[in-house]
């Protein structure tokens, strides 16, 4: 599975509003699809999928806004 597919599956599994459509440009935190409690696990998973350490300088709200933003920033 590609890192992008891993990310999509991860988000779908944790989606707090699964009754709504979800795509790569859905606002994940603003629309409360994910919460701040999901963030540490998401960062650890991103490090695994990208096979690199994520710098604290890369961690900004806009980097996690959508799956598309996450992919562009980390994968």
N, C-alpha and C positions, 0 to 999 in steps of 0.2 A: 504494500500500500504506500502511496506517495505521502510526503509530509502534509500536503494540502488535504488529501483524503483523510489522513489521521486527524487533522484539525477539525474538519467537518464532522466526523464521527464523534469526536470528543465533545464538541459544542452541542450536537443533537442529543447526546446522552444526558447532558446537564441542563438543557433548555428548560427554563422555568415557565415558559408559555408555549408548550408544544402545539397548542391548538391554532397558533398563528403561523403564517408562512415564514420560512427562514431561507435566506439566500446569502450570498457572499457580501452584500452591502447592508444587511440588517444591523441596526445599532444594537450591539450586544449588551452593553451596560446601561445605556440611556433608556432602552426599551425593557430593561429588567429581564433580559433573556438569561444573563449571568449576573452574579453578585460579586462583591469584593472578596467574599470567602472563596470563590473559585479561582481567583487570580494566582495565588502561590502554586497551586497544582498546575494551572495552565502554563506558567513560566517554566516549571520543572519539565513538563511534557514538551514544550517548545525546545528546550535545551536538548532533550533526547532526540527529537525528530530532526533538528538541525545539526546535531552532533557538534555542538559548541556551547560555550558559556555565554549567557546573556548578561551584558554589562548593565549596571545600574543606570548608566547614562541613556540606555535605550528604552528604559521603562518610563513611558509617558502616557497619559490618558489617550491621546490620539493614536498611539501605536496599537491600542487594543479596541478601538472603536468598532471595527467590523472584522469579519474574517479576511476580507481583502487587505485591510490595513495590517493585520497581523502577519499575513503572508509576505507582504512587501517589506515589512520591517524585520522579521525574524527568519523567514524561510527562504 
